[in-house]
Amino acid sequence: MTQTQREGGEEGTRGIGLLNEKPLHSALKRWIAEDGDRFEVSIDGFVADIARGRTLIEIQTGPSPPLKRKLATFLRRHAVRLVVPVALRKTIVQETEGGVETGRRTSPRRAGAIDAFRHLVNLGEILGDSNLSVDVVLIHEEEVRRPSPRRKGYYIEERRLVSVHDCVSFHHPADYLGILPATLVEEFTTADLARALRQPRWMAQKVAYVLRTAAVLRVVGKSGNAYIYRRTAST
């Protein structure tokens, strides 16, 4: 296969279509790709990143709301695998507007699989669909920043994949329960969950919402204004 075929490729062919894609999305597509995959396949008014047999693979590097409609449409007739990259390690690269590197540093923040819930929370009820699986890919990425022409500071020009460190998969709704610490009591509030996860309360609320939507948690009461959660018996 020629370089042109790999970068341009016709819709639905074996070539990996990369035109107009951001570098992180393109690199993850290459990392996921297997022999026999089809790329940029038109299905029910949307374009799937990868079609592998009857399974469609979507890579989420953009906002969740537009993706939700796309996934809901695909899930009517297909199994769907959603790939969510999370920066376990991030290198911040500063460039001039012309693309000349002026410096780089390592971000002190270390993310983990739980950070994917920031994105999953916006997908709502489709998380409970048995045809949907989620792969959280933990990566080292470069975040390229350039001076903003309109205000002080920088804007993010692009994200680049440096390496893949690990992948945490949720193939069944019950798999989401693996995010809960073993020390968490049987019935708990999001305040309890925040302490167990060592996360802020707002993050625990996102996790609880996702798990509730995936039907692996249920509300069994209230403590003041806080809901009390319990794992469902079916899990």
N, C-alpha and C positions, 0 to 999 in steps of 0.2 A: 504494500500500500504506500502511495506517495505521501509526502508531507502535506500537499494540497488537499488530498482526500481526507487525511486525518483532521485537518483544521476546518475544511469547508463542508465535506461530506453531504450527500443528499439526505433529505428527511427520511428516517427509517432505515438507512443503510448501515453497514458495519462501521463506517467512519465515525469518529467521535466529533460531532459538530461543536466547534469552539468559537465560531465567529460571534462577536458582540457579547461574549461572556466575560465576567470578571475572572481574574487569575485563580482565586481560591476555588470558585465553583468548577472551573475547568480542570484544575489539578485533582480535586476530589473525584471528579468524573473518571479521570484516568485511573485513579487508585482503585475505584470500585469496579471498573470495567472487566468483563470476562469475555472469552470467545463466544460468539453467537449472539451477543447483545445487539440491540438496535437502539439508535440514538435519535433524539428529537422527533419522537413519533406523535403524530396528530391523533388525538382520541377525544371524541365527544366535545369538540370545540376548544380543547386545551392541548398543549404540547408536553408530553412526558419526557423527562430527562433521559431515562433508560427504560427499555422494555426487555424483560428477560423472561421468555415464555409468556405466561399469563400474569406475571408479576411486574408491576410498574415501580420504578425507583425514582424518588424525588429528593433532590439535595436542597436543603434550606439554608441559604446564605443571605436571604432578603427578609422583608417583613412578613409576619404570619398571616394577617387578614386576607391578602389576595390568595395565599396558598390554601387557605381553608376551603374556599369554593372549589378550587381545582381538585383537592384531595377528596372532598365529598362527592364530586362527580365521578372520579375514578373508582371510588369504593363501591359504587353501585354494581359494577360488573367485574372488578379486578381486586386481587390482593395488592396491597401497596406497602412499600418499604420506604419510610422517611428517614433520611440521613441528616442529622443535626450536628455540625461541627462546633466544638467548644474549645477555646484556647486554654489548654493546660499551661502553656508557656507562651508569652508574647514578647516579641522584639519590636520596639517602636523605631521606625526608620524615618528620619526627617529629610526631605528633599526640597530643592528649589522648585519653582513652578515649571522650570524646564526639565525637571527630572534628574538633577544632579544631587547625589547624596551629600548631605552636610553633617550628618551625625546619626548615631543609633544608640539605644539603651534598652535594657531589659526591664519590662514592666514588673513591679513588685507583686502584682496581684496574681494569684494562682487559682484558676477556676477548676471545677470538677464536674462530674456527671450531673450533679444536682442543678448546676447552672442552666442546663438545657430546659428546666422547668419554666424559666423566664419566657421561652418561646412556646412551649407546649401549652401553657395556660391559655393562649389565644386561640387554640384549635378547638376548644369546647367539646361538644358531645361526640365528635368523630373519634376521640381518643378511646371511647368504649367500643368501637367497632372491631369485631374479631378479625377482620381482614386487614387491619392496620398494624404494622410492626414499626418500631422506632430503633434506629441505631444512633447512639450518641458517640461521635468520633472525637476522641481527645487528641488535640494536635498542638504542634508548635507552629505559630504563625508569625509572619511579619506584617505589621500594620503600617502602611506608608502614609505619611502625613505631609501636606504641602501648605504653604501660607495661604490664608483666605484672602481673596481679592476684595472682599466686601466688609470685613471686620477684622479686629485683632485676633490673633491666634491661628490655628491650623484647622484644616478639614481632612478627613480620611479619603485619600485618593483611591486606595485599593488594599486588599488583603491578599497575602501570598502564603501558600502552604510550604512549610519547611520540612516537616516530618509528621508522621502519625505515630502516636505513643500507645494508644489503646482504643478499644471499642466496647461500649456497654450496650447490650441489646435488650429490648423489651419486646418479646415475641408474643406474649400473652398478657392480658391485663394484670394477672397476679404477679407478673415479674416486676411491676412497679413497686410492689411492697418491699423489694430488696433495698430501696432507698431509705427505708426506715431503720433507725438503729435498734439493735436487739434489746437495748436497755429501756426502750420506750414502753410505758405502762400500757395495759390493755385498753383503757379508755383515756383519752387525752384531748386537750385543747391545742390550738396553734401555739399558745405560749409554751406548753410542755414540749411540743414538737420543735420549736425554735431552740430551746435549751438543749434538747437531745441532739439536734443537728449542728449546734453551735453556729446558727445562722440568725439573722435578724427576723423579727416577727413577720414582716411583709413577705419574706421569702418562704417562711413556713406556711403562710396563708396560700401562696401560689401552689406549693407542693400539695397541701390538703385539697385544694380545689381540683387539681389534676387527678389525684387519687380518687376523689369522690366522683368525678366525671367518668373515670374509668371503671367505676362501680366496685372498687376494692376497699373503699371506706364508706361508711354510712354515718349519718348524724343520729345519735341516740338520746340527745338531750341538750340542755344549755346550763352553763354556769355563769350567772350574771348575763352579760351580753355575748359571751363566747360559746360557740358550738362545742359540744363534746362528740368526739369521733371514736369509732370502733371499726376494726377490720371486719369485712363481711364474712359470713360463715362459709360462703362458697369458695373462698380463697384459702 
